[in-house]
Amino acid sequence: MRRFDKRPLPALMLMAAIVGPSGLLLAQSSPVNPSESAQKPAQANSAPKPAAPATTSTTFPKTPPTFEQLGDALMAHQRYQAAIEAYKKAPTNDPIVWNKLGIAYQLMFNLPDAMHCYKTSYKLNPKNSTVINNVGTVYDALKEYHNAEKMYRKALKIDPDSALILKNLGTNLLAQHKYSKGWKEYLAALKVDPLIFEDNSRPRIENPASVSDRGAMNFYLAKGCVRAGMPLRAIEYLRMALNEGYTSPKKIIADNEFAALHGLPEFEELMNSQSQKRQ
């Protein structure tokens, strides 16, 4: 049996883990190079060359894509229902396929079937942290935050240096109003991967947290982006935190974590516009 691919995919702000989809390549003939033809003009009066001796060649049929590869290609084009049908025809003893099938269901907002697929994958390989992470994202989507936290911590015992799982755990803790603990996990994620907040390469599911909770998440994401040296992204998260009513320009200016943003035109414009709105 093949080992699991350890590359996870995000969800919620939490991300669902997935093996990167394989591309299906089309075979094409090599084009004729016109410059070569120009360098060798035909000789009108030249004697014909003797024909080359006939050779026997064997043509082998091209191998069709597997159902898993077909599903991967459909996922890449966001054709999730078609991908589900393809994955269903793949071998049923492959934990990787069950994980991919779960992701396809989750992106279709079918949480019961997604959870069934993740748990089937887990039974086939209980040591894969990405699948355990995915179970956590389903619990988060159901707002069963305590169960989700348990899954993330279980996944981290297997892969303690996963920036993605650390970030997911941080977001989960923020949703539980455990702000200092969530911020600690964000810092740990940043230490592993300073660009974790910039990662848009993986599929996401909607954040089920309340507006107030999302404000807190965006506020701490802004702090994380400042730490990671991404001031413009930090300003965008601050804008969302302000719009969601979590903080105020006065509190942001007084917070030493955001001192590096002072003087930036985008930051000053945001503070001024928000201050005027609140007057």
N, C-alpha and C positions, 0 to 999 in steps of 0.2 A: 504493500500500500504506500502511496506517495505521502511524503511529509507535507504538513500545512505550509503554505506561504505565510510568512510572518508579517507581511505588509498590511497594516490595518487601514480601514476607511472610516472617515468620521461619520457622526449623526447628531442630532438635536441642535444646539451648537454642538451638541454631542454628535459624534460621527460614527457611522456604521463601518465595520471593517470589511474589506473585500480583497480578493486576489485581483491584481490588475488585469483587466480584460485583454485577451490576446487579439491582435489584429489578423484578419484574414487577407492574405495577399493574392492578387490575380497574376497569373503567369502571362508575360507578354514577350513577343518576339523582339529581338534586337533590331533597331531601326538601321536602315542603310545609311551610311555616311556619304553624303553627296560630294564631299571634298575628295574622297578616295576615288570616286568614279571620274571626277574631273582630272585627276592626276594620271589616269590610265585610259586615254581615249581609245576607242575601237579602231583597229587597223583594217581598212576596207579590203586591201589586196593581200592580206596575210593569209597563209594557209591555215586551214582549220586544225585545231589541236586534236590529237587522238583522244577519244573518249576514255574517261577513267574507268577502270574495271568496276563492274558492279559489285557492291558489297551488300551483305545481308545485315539488316539492322532490326533490332527488336524495340518496339514501342511499348513502354509500360504505361498502364492507365494512371492518371493522377489520383492521388489519395484524396477522397472527399473529406471535408471538415467533420470533426466529431460533433456530437450534439452539444458538448460543453463549449467547444470553440464557436459554434453557431450562436449559442446563448450569450457568450462573451461579446460577440460582434453586435448582437441586438441590444445588449445592455449599453454598449458604447454609443448607440444611436437613440438611447432612451426609449426603446421599444420594449418596455418591461413585461407586458403580458405575453408577447411573442417569445421573449427570453425565458419566461417561466415554462412555456410549453416545450421549448427546446431542452431546458435542464431536466424536465421530468422524464425525458427519454434517455438521459445519460445513466451510467451505472449507479445503482442505488446504494452501493457499498462505499462510495467515495465521499468522505467528509467535506472535501473542498466544494464539490458540487452542491451539497446540502447547504453549505454556508452561502454560496452565491445565490441559490434559490431563495434563501431567507432574505437576503438583501433585496432581491427583486420584489418579493412580496411586501417588504417594508416600504419600499419606494412607491408601492401601489396603495399604501396605507392599510394593508391587510395585516394587522398585528398578530392575530391568532395564528395564522399560517406561518408568518415569519418566525414566531416563537417556536412553533413545532419544528420547523426546519433547523433552526439554530440548536435546539435541544437534541435533534437527531444527529447533527454534526458533532455535537459535544459527546454523545454516547460513543460515536465511532472513534473520536480522538479527544479525550478529556484534558489534554495538556496544551490545547491551542488557546492562547490568550486572546486572539482576535475574535473568536467565536464567543468567548465569555464576555468580552467587551460588548459584542452585539446584543447579547441577552440583556446586558445592562441598559443599552439604549432603548430596548423595547419597554423595560420597566419604567424608564424615565418618561417615555411617551405616554405611558399609562398613569403617570404621576405617582408611581410606587417608588418614591425616591429612596427609601431605606433599602428595599430589595436591590435597586440599581447600584447603590453604594457598595453593598456586599459583593456584587458581581465585579465591579471595578477593582475593589481591593483584592479579590481572588485572582483576577487577571494580572494584577501587579506583582503578586507573589511568583508568578511564572515569568513575567517580563517586567522587572522593576524599572527598566530604563526606557519605557515606551512613553514618549512625549504625548502621544495621542491619548493614551489611557489616563495619564496624569491630568491632562487638560479636561477630559470628560469627567473625571472625578472632581476636579475643581469646580466645574460648572454645576455638577450635581449638588455639591455642598453649598454653593451659593443659592441654589433653588430651595435648599432647606434652611436658608437664612444663617448658615454657619460661615459668615463672611471671612473671618480671619483664617479659618481652616481651608476654605476654598482658595483664598489668595495664596496660601502656602503651597498648595498643589500647583497653582499656576506658575509660581516661581520655580518649582521643581521641573515643570514641563519646559519652561524657558531655558533652564540650565542645560537640559538635554538637547533641545532644538530651539534656538533663538527665533526661528521663523515659523514656529508652530501656529501662531495666530494668522499667518499669511497663507496657510495651506488651503487653497481652493480646488485642489485636484481630486478631492474625494466627495462622494455624494453625501448630502446632508438631509436630515429630516427636520420638520418644523419644531421650534422650541415651544413646549407646552406650558412654560412658566407664565405666571401672571405678568402684567405690565410692570408692576413694581419690581418683581424679581428680575425681569429682563433689564430694567434700569440698573440694578445692582451688578448684574453680569457685565453689562456694557461698561460700567464704571471701572470695574476691576480689569476688564480686558484692555481698557485705555491705559491703566497703570502697567499692565504687562507689555503693551506695545512701546511705552516710554522706555521701559527696561531693555527692550529688544532693539532700541534705536530706530523705531518706526514712528516718528512724531506725527506725520500726516494721518496715518491710520489711527493713532491714539486720539487725535482731534475728532475724527469721525465717530469713534466710540463715545467720546464725551458728548458730542452733539446728540447722539441717541439717548444717552443717560439723562441729559438735560430735558429732552423732549418727553421722556417717560416720567419726569418728575422726581427722579431719585436724588438729584443733587442740585446745587445752585452755583452760579458763577463765583459768588463770594467764597463758598467752601472750596471750590476748585483752585482758586487763586491762592488761598491760604494753605493748600496741601503741598508740602515740599516735594512730593512724588512728581508733581507736574511743573516743577521749577524750570526744567529744561525746555518747556514749551513757551515760556514767557518771552515776548518779543517777536515770536513768529507771526507774520501777518495773518495767517489763517486762524491762529489761536486768538489773537487780539480781536479780530473781526467777530469770531464766535462769542467771546465774552461780552463784547459791546452790544451785539444784537440781542443776546439773551437778557442782558441787564435792562435794555430798553423795553423788551417784551414784558418784563416783570414789574415795571414801574406803573 
